[in-house]
Amino acid sequence: MPKLSDVITALEELYPPQWAESWDAVGLVCGDPQAEVRRVLFAVDPVQAVVDEAVEWGADLVVTHHPLYLRGTTTVAATTFKGRVVHTLIRNGIALHVAHTNADHADPGVSDALAEAVGLSVTGPLVPDPTDPLGRRGTGRIGLLEPPLTLAAFAANVAKGLPATAAGVRVSGDPNRLVSRVAVCGGSGDSLFAEVRAAGVDAYLTADLRHHPASEAAEAASVALVDAAHWATEWPWLPLAERALHGAAEKHGWTVETRVSRTVTDPWTAHAPMSFPA
């Protein structure tokens, strides 16, 4: 049975911390490196519902994509919701490890998993990492639809391939246009519109698109936009990371049980249909 330090070493070989953005907060958040790890839970968000799931299942380690403390803190008091998470983890002997933008940039990483989930064959990164001599790592991915689909059919594939959320999938563009070359970026992606236009794609799948950037992008170029929930676009990475850890465990002869959390932690919980006011 591996120690926590062994598992963290394996995770950091898969998702090296040096691949993270300078503003990010990745790595071990809490946990005793000498503790044994029998069960590992993978989740997107380190929120109380996920931690409660870890306690109920008897996990020794939770691996999340999103950081708990991205901008630092001066307290872990249980009077705050993040402090309660820390107290629950420590009280139950559960470690927390984060792989965020280092998992985004990995090969394969978050956007590879997103592309696979919606039926795309990845051809390379949207924004290549200049430090990767193979040109495989980087931000976002470009993929091909074979055969091409209408935008409406591709959006239906996105809705089918990702876990359901209240907001569903939003689309900007002619639903009947053919789509064959698609850029994807798991999580918030409206900072990459210039790179998307330069890539010459038919559509761009990402999350958290805001009105003004999306409107300007639609006016600037004939690129369809497909906007899904942030949580949903990153969830497909969890099974990928789980498989990668199983590979490391097999290599080292470890016996580790894993689980991918299906707890929906998207903050939007309902969708109300609208009509134009009379």
Sequence and secondary structure as in RCSB ss.txt:
>XXXX:A:sequence
MPKLSDVITALEELYPPQWAESWDAVGLVCGDPQAEVRRVLFAVDPVQAVVDEAVEWGADLVVTHHPLYLRGTTT
VAATTFKGRVVHTLIRNGIALHVAHTNADHADPGVSDALAEAVGLSVTGPLVPDPTDPLGRRGTGRIGLLEPPLT
LAAFAANVAKGLPATAAGVRVSGDPNRLVSRVAVCGGSGDSLFAEVRAAGVDAYLTADLRHHPASEAAEAASVAL
VDAAHWATEWPWLPLAERALHGAAEKHGWTVETRVSRTVTDPWTAHAPMSFPA
>XXXX:A:secstr
  BHHHHHHHHHHHS GGGS TT   EEEE  TTSB  EEEEES   HHHHHHHHHHT SEEEESS S SS  S 
  TTSHHHHHHHHHHHTT EEEE SHHHHSSSS HHHHHHHHTT EEEEEEEE TT TTS  EEEEEEEEEEEEE
HHHHHHHHHHHS   SS  EEES TTSEEEEEEEEEEE TT HHHHHHHT SEEEEE   HHHHHHHHHHS  EE
EEE HHHHHTTHHHHHHHHHHHHHHHHT   EEEE      S           
